[in-house]
Amino acid sequence: GHYGLTWEPLNLIAEDGVAIAGWFLPTPNPQGVLMLLHGFGTSKADLLDVAAAFGAPIAYHLILIDFRGHGASAGKSFSFGRWEVLDVQAVLSFLEKDPNLRGLPVGAYGVSMGGAIALLAAARFPKIKAVVSDSAYADLPKAIARIQWLSYHIPRFPLGQMVVWGTECRLGARLRALSLVSVVERIAPRGVFVIHGMRDRTIPPEEGEALYRAAKDPKKM
């Protein structure tokens, strides 16, 4: 494998029937299982450098998945976390069914959109015991409008706002409901570790600071 890593293929089915492709990177004496969750427009292969950075032998089994609409997974659309939490839930179900994995604590490490999904999933599934959020956005409508501006120079008003409304219609949900500042406080007393680059131009560091402020202890930035 790349970076000298070896993995086994994982084929999961999310609760709504979408096929999710993943890799399982086993370790000899695991203390837990860590899910690595990629960002928007990338895939599980994008996080192999993170997997390799843990060094060997690592204390955790690693699981990398492609979110729906990304990589080798099925599904045409992405939903900034509204449906992707089901992709994470599919991993949790897989762990629950395997007697060798069932008892192990589970953590999630997500980058950008993956960080946001890790936080949304942890707020919903108590089975996730700790979260590392790397470069995630705190305010989704603002992040969408900003990415539109950076990618296509679409001004936030009125066109960026129309993209936000269009996304809301497609998801059948207000994006405020996916706002992480209101969700992250539900994760305590499980730990949250926020990482953000001070020179991040896509998602400014204030977003990471807002997430950190909204989280309850134990937390670290």
Buried (B, 14 or more C-beta within 10 A) or exposed (E): EEEEBEBEEBEBBBEEEBBBBBBBBBBEEBEBBBBBBBBBEBBBBBBBEBBBEBEEEBEBBBBBBBBBBBBBBBBEEBBBBBBBBBBBBBBBBBBEEEEEBEEBBBBBBBBBBBBBBBBBBBBBBEBBBBBBBBBBBBBBBBBBBBBBBEEEEBEBEEBBBEBBEEBBEEBEBEBEBBBBBEBBBBBEEBBBBBBBEEEBEBBBEEBBBBBBBBBEEEBEB
